[in-house]
């Protein structure tokens, strides 16, 4: 009897194992049927790895079974093509995706955004602008990104009014983050007004620029120029001296106009006082040289030379050394004239090729002042160089 019982238990175990195995096999079969990664997917992947991109696209599109996972896969494929410079293939992937009726509304917006970026990369700015303008008006999670991409187009095309309108909408959505950028855009509009001899319009733009970023040194520089052209020297001083509180790095850009205004209004003493305060708070070669010029104008060249020498000991610079040599050439010691001239020639050649401005964001440098960096395209990141080879 125990043998029959044992045999029965064995038979039951075998039957249970058989049934469990069938159930597990059926479950795996269902998972395989539901799994979007088909044979065609791996064939396409093989094409891609072998750099047969046209065949890869064809195979991937045939295997396309849209859900949230596969949309991400195909967007990644499009981005890969775009990064490799194969923009036409990226456009094709995104257009094929967009043609699928099973896309959700959010997925459709996302694919349109990527397609618009493809158009931008390909230089098809009209297509990109139309698509991005539509996306920026939709209430979707990608509205801000669409607006930012649209803004890049308007900035590239120097369409400043449209750029202002887009940035104002971003300012309302995101607040103070876009304030400095808006201020620069209004400065561009102010410059356009001045080119059209519309000073009243320029002043309106500058008032709005200050309302978006009260520390916009560029707006103060433009306002100072307008005041000078209208003969309002007191207002010139008020506008340009504010730069020392807004961003002292831009003080050198204001000194030439301040000097002219002080001479015209016979207020050189007040100008000298302002320079002394700047030198105390933020030493810079441009300020030192401006004070040296005032001493020379007062016919005290010996003191000017002594002052400049002392400043160079604390803050050496090529520009300062060049100015000191120029002073000494007016009163050279015996036998030193030739060597001084040779030294000045060398320094002048060095200054001719040295960059004068540098971007604090990407490191771009050049001899010309740009309010928008040509490399990283950020606003207000380029400032005059400081130190021995700068200001």
Beta strands, then each sheet from edge to edge (+ up, - down):
strand 1: 357-359
strand 2: 365-366
strand 3: 382-384
sheet 1: 2+ 1- 3+
end
